[in-house]
Amino acid sequence: MKFVPLLLVAVWLSCHSCSSTWSSPSCSSPPSRWCSSLDSAIRCGVVKQCLESNFTKSRMTDDTVKVELYYESLCGGCRGFLAGMLYPTLVMLQDIMTVTLVPFGNAVEKPDGAKYIFECQHGEEECLGNMIEACLLNMSPSAIDIIFCMESSSDVIKSAESCFNIYETELSWGKIMSCVNGDAGNHLMHLNAVKTNALDPPHEYVPWITINGEHTEELQDKAMASLFTLVCNMYKGPKPGVCGGDKRHYKSYCHRE
């Protein structure tokens, strides 16, 4: 995200009403892209918020906390952690953490000529879900938003296209399915298999979580209990306000008339 600060300030001052809400009817971009450009920030009515976020990021000079999730698309525990813990934490702490998703989990791959065949713990539908999510992660900047939508729905596979259409405005669903059904998807899933099988220590279950490349039972338990608290505690830079870093106190009241 790169803005010209003086230009943004000028726009904000001349269009302060744009920053009074978090989006506007003319906004067609998913939240992850609201601050991607000045035009997008204006259309979505978040110029002020993007300015504040950019200022906050400029102060975050230390390395982010790197969270990797090894999972499979139809695993109940994986879905619960991704939708109920990982995604909300990322929304709140995106300035101090990065997230890598590796959909493969307890699957097994077998060579088949120049390609691979995959057998998944929860059957062929899970293999399809893993493949869709692998292609999304490779092709769409809104992949994590789409995957959250899929994994929090009642049916991961059936919701995939509608979730995609909510968050992705530039790619077509057909391109994602071309990846899923073609050599690209097969190669991406192979890479996920290699990465999963290279874990040290080897994964024993999913969801399997690493923090800054490390997995211990203590880190796993803390991440499962409160990933938000864990990331705030592990970040070595100045704590953002949401972590309690600036000790803000809000004393605004709505009095009875």
C-alpha positions as CSV (number, residue, x, y, z in Angstrom):
1,M,0.0,0.0,0.0
2,K,1.7,3.2,-1.1
3,F,0.0,6.6,-0.9
4,V,1.2,10.1,-1.6
5,P,0.6,11.5,1.9
6,L,0.0,15.2,1.0
7,L,-2.4,14.2,-1.8
8,L,-4.3,12.0,0.5
9,V,-4.6,14.7,3.2
10,A,-5.9,17.1,0.5
11,V,-8.4,14.6,-0.7
12,W,-9.5,13.8,2.9
13,L,-9.9,17.5,3.8
14,S,-11.9,18.2,0.6
15,C,-14.0,15.1,1.0
16,H,-14.3,14.4,4.7
17,S,-17.7,12.9,4.3
18,C,-16.1,10.0,2.5
19,S,-14.3,8.9,5.6
20,S,-17.4,9.0,7.8
21,T,-18.4,5.4,6.9
22,W,-16.6,2.2,6.2
23,S,-18.0,1.8,2.7
24,S,-20.2,3.4,0.1
25,P,-22.6,2.2,-2.6
26,S,-20.0,2.8,-5.3
27,C,-17.5,0.5,-3.6
28,S,-17.2,-2.8,-5.5
29,S,-13.9,-3.9,-4.0
30,P,-13.5,-6.5,-1.1
31,P,-12.2,-5.1,2.2
32,S,-8.8,-6.5,1.6
33,R,-8.4,-4.1,-1.4
34,W,-10.0,-0.9,0.1
35,C,-6.6,0.7,0.7
36,S,-4.8,-0.7,-2.3
37,S,-5.1,2.6,-4.2
38,L,-6.2,6.2,-3.6
39,D,-9.2,5.7,-6.0
40,S,-10.3,2.6,-4.2
41,A,-10.1,4.3,-0.8
42,I,-12.2,7.2,-2.1
43,R,-14.8,5.0,-3.6
44,C,-15.1,2.9,-0.5
45,G,-15.2,5.9,1.8
46,V,-12.2,4.9,3.9
47,V,-9.6,7.5,3.1
48,K,-9.2,8.5,6.8
49,Q,-8.9,4.8,7.9
50,C,-6.3,4.0,5.2
51,L,-4.3,7.0,6.3
52,E,-4.3,5.9,9.9
53,S,-3.5,2.3,8.9
54,N,-0.6,3.5,6.7
55,F,0.8,5.6,9.6
56,T,0.5,2.7,11.9
57,K,2.4,0.4,9.5
58,S,5.1,3.0,9.1
59,R,5.8,2.6,12.8
60,M,5.8,-1.2,12.7
61,T,9.5,-1.7,11.9
62,D,10.0,-5.1,13.5
63,D,9.3,-8.4,11.8
64,T,5.7,-9.5,11.7
65,V,4.6,-12.7,13.5
66,K,4.4,-15.4,10.9
67,V,1.5,-17.8,11.3
68,E,1.3,-20.9,9.1
69,L,-1.8,-23.1,9.1
70,Y,-1.5,-26.7,7.7
71,Y,-5.1,-27.9,7.2
72,E,-7.6,-29.8,5.0
73,S,-10.8,-28.2,3.7
74,L,-13.4,-30.5,5.2
75,C,-11.8,-31.1,8.6
76,G,-14.2,-29.8,11.3
77,G,-11.4,-28.7,13.6
78,C,-9.6,-26.9,10.8
79,R,-12.7,-25.1,9.7
80,G,-13.5,-24.0,13.3
81,F,-10.0,-22.6,13.8
82,L,-9.7,-20.9,10.4
83,A,-13.1,-19.2,10.5
84,G,-13.4,-18.6,14.3
85,M,-9.9,-17.8,15.3
86,L,-7.4,-17.2,12.5
87,Y,-9.4,-15.0,10.2
88,P,-10.8,-12.7,13.0
89,T,-7.3,-12.3,14.4
90,L,-5.9,-11.4,11.0
91,V,-8.5,-8.8,10.5
92,M,-7.5,-7.1,13.8
93,L,-3.8,-7.7,13.6
94,Q,-3.0,-7.6,9.9
95,D,-0.3,-4.9,10.5
96,I,1.8,-7.2,12.7
97,M,1.2,-10.7,11.4
98,T,1.3,-12.6,8.2
99,V,-0.7,-15.8,7.4
100,T,0.2,-18.7,5.1
101,L,-2.4,-21.3,4.4
102,V,-1.3,-24.8,3.2
103,P,-4.3,-26.9,2.2
104,F,-3.3,-30.5,2.2
105,G,-3.4,-31.9,5.7
106,N,-3.5,-35.6,6.1
107,A,-3.8,-36.3,2.4
108,V,-1.6,-38.7,0.6
109,E,-0.1,-38.2,-2.9
110,K,1.0,-40.9,-5.3
111,P,3.0,-40.3,-8.5
112,D,1.1,-40.9,-11.8
113,G,3.4,-40.3,-14.7
114,A,4.3,-36.7,-14.7
115,K,1.4,-35.8,-12.4
116,Y,0.1,-36.9,-9.0
117,I,-3.0,-38.5,-7.6
118,F,-4.3,-37.3,-4.2
119,E,-6.2,-39.3,-1.6
120,C,-7.8,-37.1,1.1
121,Q,-8.9,-38.0,4.6
122,H,-12.5,-36.9,3.9
123,G,-12.8,-38.2,0.4
124,E,-12.9,-36.7,-3.1
125,E,-14.8,-33.6,-2.1
126,E,-12.1,-32.7,0.3
127,C,-9.5,-33.1,-2.5
128,L,-11.6,-30.8,-4.6
129,G,-11.8,-28.3,-1.7
130,N,-8.1,-28.4,-1.2
131,M,-7.4,-27.9,-4.9
132,I,-9.8,-24.9,-5.1
133,E,-8.2,-23.3,-2.2
134,A,-4.7,-23.9,-3.5
135,C,-5.6,-22.3,-6.8
136,L,-7.3,-19.3,-5.0
137,L,-4.2,-18.8,-2.9
138,N,-2.0,-18.7,-6.0
139,M,-4.3,-16.5,-8.1
140,S,-6.4,-14.2,-6.1
141,P,-5.3,-11.3,-3.7
142,S,-8.6,-11.9,-1.9
143,A,-8.0,-15.7,-1.4
144,I,-8.1,-15.6,2.4
145,D,-11.4,-13.7,2.4
146,I,-12.9,-16.3,0.0
147,I,-11.5,-19.2,1.9
148,F,-12.9,-17.8,5.2
149,C,-16.3,-17.5,3.5
150,M,-16.1,-21.1,2.2
151,E,-14.9,-22.6,5.5
152,S,-17.5,-20.8,7.6
153,S,-20.4,-21.8,5.3
154,S,-22.6,-24.9,5.8
155,D,-21.1,-26.5,2.6
156,V,-17.5,-25.7,1.7
157,I,-17.7,-26.9,-1.9
158,K,-21.2,-25.6,-2.9
159,S,-20.4,-22.2,-1.4
160,A,-17.1,-21.8,-3.3
161,E,-18.3,-20.0,-6.4
162,S,-20.7,-17.7,-4.5
163,C,-17.9,-16.8,-2.0
164,F,-15.6,-16.1,-4.9
165,N,-18.1,-13.8,-6.6
166,I,-18.5,-11.8,-3.3
167,Y,-14.8,-11.0,-2.9
168,E,-13.2,-11.3,-6.3
169,T,-13.9,-8.6,-8.9
170,E,-11.1,-9.1,-11.4
171,L,-10.8,-12.9,-12.0
172,S,-13.4,-15.2,-13.4
173,W,-14.5,-18.4,-11.7
174,G,-13.7,-20.2,-14.9
175,K,-10.0,-19.4,-14.6
176,I,-10.0,-20.8,-11.0
177,M,-11.6,-24.1,-12.3
178,S,-9.2,-24.3,-15.2
179,C,-6.4,-24.3,-12.6
180,V,-8.2,-26.9,-10.5
181,N,-8.8,-29.2,-13.4
182,G,-5.4,-28.6,-15.1
183,D,-1.7,-29.1,-14.6
184,A,-1.3,-25.9,-12.6
185,G,-3.6,-27.1,-9.8
186,N,-1.9,-30.5,-9.7
187,H,1.5,-28.9,-9.4
188,L,0.3,-26.5,-6.6
189,M,-1.1,-29.4,-4.6
190,H,2.1,-31.3,-5.1
191,L,4.0,-28.3,-3.6
192,N,1.6,-28.3,-0.7
193,A,2.3,-32.0,-0.2
194,V,6.0,-31.4,-0.2
195,K,5.8,-28.5,2.2
196,T,3.5,-30.5,4.6
197,N,5.7,-33.6,4.5
198,A,8.8,-31.5,5.2
199,L,7.4,-30.3,8.5
200,D,9.8,-30.7,11.5
201,P,8.5,-32.2,13.7
202,P,6.2,-34.1,11.3
203,H,2.6,-33.1,11.7
204,E,0.5,-35.6,13.8
205,Y,-2.9,-33.9,13.2
206,V,-4.6,-30.9,11.7
207,P,-5.0,-28.1,12.2
208,W,-1.2,-27.9,12.6
209,I,0.1,-24.5,13.4
210,T,3.6,-23.0,13.2
211,I,4.6,-19.6,14.6
212,N,7.6,-18.1,13.0
213,G,8.4,-21.5,11.5
214,E,8.2,-23.3,14.8
215,H,5.7,-25.8,16.1
216,T,5.5,-26.9,19.8
217,E,2.6,-28.3,21.7
218,E,2.7,-25.1,23.9
219,L,2.5,-22.8,20.9
220,Q,-0.3,-25.0,19.4
221,D,-2.3,-24.8,22.6
222,K,-1.8,-21.1,22.9
223,A,-2.8,-20.5,19.3
224,M,-5.9,-22.6,19.7
225,A,-6.9,-20.9,22.9
226,S,-6.3,-17.3,21.7
227,L,-4.2,-16.6,18.6
228,F,-4.9,-12.9,19.2
229,T,-3.2,-12.9,22.6
230,L,-0.3,-15.1,21.3
231,V,0.4,-12.8,18.3
232,C,0.2,-9.6,20.5
233,N,2.6,-11.1,23.0
234,M,5.1,-12.4,20.4
235,Y,5.3,-9.2,18.4
236,K,8.6,-7.5,19.3
237,G,7.8,-4.0,18.0
238,P,5.6,-1.3,19.5
239,K,2.2,-2.9,20.3
240,P,-0.7,-1.6,18.2
241,G,-3.6,0.0,20.0
242,V,-5.7,-3.1,19.6
243,C,-3.2,-5.0,21.7
244,G,-3.3,-2.4,24.4
245,G,-0.1,-0.8,23.3
246,D,-1.0,2.8,23.5
247,K,-3.3,2.5,26.6
248,R,-6.1,4.5,25.0
249,H,-9.1,5.4,27.1
250,Y,-12.3,6.4,25.4
251,K,-14.6,8.7,27.4
252,S,-17.4,9.6,25.1
253,Y,-20.9,9.6,26.3
254,C,-24.4,9.8,24.9
255,H,-26.4,11.7,27.5
256,R,-30.1,11.4,28.1
257,E,-32.0,14.3,26.6
